[in-house]
Amino acid sequence: MTKAEVINEIAEKTGIDKADVTATVEAFFSVVKNSMSEGNNIYVRGFGSFINKKRAKKVARNISKNTAIIIDEHYIPSFKPAKVFVDKIKGSSKVKANAEKAMLEAEDVD
């Protein structure tokens, strides 16, 4: 599902103008990005948490040049779903059906 499809569905379910929904969704994403870039985590009860995860310093390999590269400590954005969100996905028969369909299509490609 794309952002445009999410906006269309919200507009249909709420009856709010699509332009207003677009502005709201864009503002939400902007707040999340700006807040996280300032080092703040965002907690949405019943949905999940947008958190900054710390990645430790490590040595990696450049295979083509056969050299070692040092990757400094850094932070990456991450999403951790709430328990009720995870439970809803685990119990969804549509998710299971879509996963099985994707597995069959992947086997047909091989």
Residue pairs with C-beta under 8 A, 6 or more apart in sequence:
3 25
6 25
7 18
7 21
7 22
7 25
8 18
10 16
10 21
10 25
11 17
11 18
11 21
14 21
32 42
32 50
35 42
36 42
36 50
36 52
36 77
39 52
41 49
41 50
41 51
41 52
42 49
42 50
42 51
43 49
44 50
44 82
45 82
46 82
46 84
46 85
47 81
47 82
47 85
48 79
48 80
48 81
48 82
48 85
49 79
49 80
49 82
50 77
50 78
50 79
51 77
51 78
51 79
51 80
52 75
52 76
52 77
52 78
53 75
53 76
53 77
53 78
54 73
54 74
54 75
55 71
55 73
55 74
55 75
55 76
56 73
57 70
57 71
57 72
57 73
58 70
58 71
59 68
59 69
59 70
59 71
60 68
60 69
60 70
60 71
61 67
61 68
61 69
62 68
62 69
81 89
89 95
